[in-house]
């Protein structure tokens, strides 16, 4: 069975209409989850917790999309 890992993270944005973080060092890593459903639950919990701050945003990154399992070396493996 293929693993489909998801990363949930967030932080304060410079401008709520953009996706640029105010301070990258302060990004909150919620965790890595084995499926979208559990990642969504974690995302929803953090988003609701910070709903009063219009500059806070949380995201779900699909880590499984960063790798192409069909090729011997995906582009992410080439990064140094």
N, C-alpha and C positions, 0 to 999 in steps of 0.2 A: 504494500500500500504506500502511495506517495504521501510524504509529509508536506503539508501546506502551512508553513510557519508564518505568523503575522506579528509584527512589532507595533505596539501602541506607545505613542509618545506625544508630548505636547509642551506648550510653554506660552509665554507672553509674546504677542506680536507687536511690531513697531506700529502697524496700522491695521485695524481689523478688516480692511478690505483687501489686504495683501497676505502673502504667506511667508513673510520674512520675520524671523524671530528677533526680538529685542536684544537678547543676550544668549548666544548659543551655549555658553557654559552653564546656563540655568535650565536647559531643556530637561524636562521630567520624563525619564524612561519608566513607563508603567510596567512593561514586561514583554516577553515573547510568548506567544500562545500557539497551541497546536492546530487550531482551526479558527475559521472566521467567527463562528458563533461565540466562542469564549473571548476572542479579541473584541468583538462588538460589545459584549457585556462590560468588559473592562473600560472600553472607550466611553460607553454611555455613563458609567459610574463617575468617571473623572470629569466628563463634560457637564454632568449635572452638579457635581461638587463645586465647579468653578463658574457656574452660569451667571453669577452676578458681576463677573469681570468680562466686559465685552472684548478685551484684548487677548483673552486666553483661548487657545484652540488645541484640541487633541486630534490626532490623526491615526489611521491604521495603515501601516505599510505592509504590502504583500511581499514578504521576504522570498517566498518561493518563486516569484517572478524575476528575481535578480539572477537566477541561475538557469542555464539551459542544460538540462540533464542529458540531452541527446548529443551534445558535442563534448569532445575530450577536454577542452579548456574554454570555459565561458569567459566573456570579457572581464567579469569581476575577478577572476583568478589571475588576470594579468596585471592588476594594480599592485604597485609596490609601495 
